[in-house]
Amino acid sequence: MSSGNSGKGYDVTSSGTNSQGNHYCSRDYSSSGSQPANDNSYHYSNSNGSYYYSNPNGSTYYNNGNGGSNYNPPNSK
């Protein structure tokens, strides 16, 4: 069951908090018609302040919560 996120362009298909206290959610961008369905779209928000995004275009972004970050563009290896 998805929960709507009106205006955000995606539906959250699952979310929760793991045993380490890190929040995660899986996102479906196909409901807005702006992106094809992508099972690898998700985001983590960690208890140490870091966070990670896996985007529907294949790009990823990580921020360590201390000013450091890493972005991998689509189709990078």
Number of C-alpha atoms within 10 A of each C-alpha: 7 13 12 13 10 9 7 9 16 22 20 17 16 14 16 11 14 10 6 8 12 16 16 19 17 22 26 22 22 15 14 14 10 10 14 13 14 17 14 15 21 21 20 19 18 18 13 11 11 17 19 19 20 20 19 20 14 14 15 19 15 17 16 14 14 9 7 9 13 11 12 13 13 12 8 8 5
